[in-house]
Amino acid sequence: MIDMENGGCELMSEKLKPCPHCGCSRIAMITYHEINTALRKGGECTVIECEHCHAGIKRWREEHMESRNSAIAAWNQ
């Protein structure tokens, strides 16, 4: 699994479960800075997506690392 955080690639230490829809173990996770225009605040957005069937989730949080932790917990649930 590759994490594209901070514009570079690094191996992720978190273990993501296979896709709940198709069972594929090739899961991509990207975390980036995003502006929530409704709230007029900046924060982190984390997207986790299956590379086979493209099922995915997206989480946005103001706090650093909270979008990533929330997305991982949601995906693994």
URCORSUL-V768876 format. One record per residue. N is the residue number from 1. PHI is phi in whole degrees, 0 to 359 (none if undefined). NEAR is the number of other ideal C-beta (glycine too) atoms within 8 Angstrom. Layout:
<<N | PHI | NEAR> <N | PHI | NEAR>>
This chain:
<<1 | none | 8> <2 | 241 | 9> <3 | 245 | 11> <4 | 265 | 9> <5 | 300 | 10> <6 | 62 | 3> <7 | 77 | 4> <8 | 233 | 6> <9 | 258 | 5> <10 | 208 | 7> <11 | 289 | 6> <12 | 276 | 9> <13 | 271 | 3> <14 | 285 | 5> <15 | 263 | 3> <16 | 265 | 11> <17 | 288 | 6> <18 | 300 | 7> <19 | 301 | 12> <20 | 289 | 5> <21 | 266 | 7> <22 | 239 | 8> <23 | 84 | 6> <24 | 295 | 11> <25 | 261 | 6> <26 | 272 | 7> <27 | 243 | 14> <28 | 257 | 10> <29 | 227 | 16> <30 | 232 | 9> <31 | 240 | 12> <32 | 214 | 8> <33 | 279 | 7> <34 | 217 | 9> <35 | 261 | 8> <36 | 274 | 10> <37 | 293 | 5> <38 | 293 | 4> <39 | 268 | 5> <40 | 57 | 6> <41 | 224 | 7> <42 | 267 | 7> <43 | 189 | 13> <44 | 257 | 16> <45 | 238 | 12> <46 | 240 | 15> <47 | 242 | 11> <48 | 241 | 13> <49 | 216 | 10> <50 | 286 | 14> <51 | 284 | 8> <52 | 268 | 8> <53 | 257 | 8> <54 | 67 | 7> <55 | 295 | 9> <56 | 196 | 8> <57 | 224 | 8> <58 | 222 | 8> <59 | 229 | 11> <60 | 238 | 10> <61 | 215 | 9> <62 | 284 | 7> <63 | 283 | 7> <64 | 300 | 4> <65 | 76 | 7> <66 | 288 | 10> <67 | 293 | 14> <68 | 294 | 13> <69 | 297 | 8> <70 | 294 | 11> <71 | 295 | 15> <72 | 298 | 13> <73 | 297 | 8> <74 | 294 | 10> <75 | 296 | 11> <76 | 285 | 7> <77 | 289 | 4>>
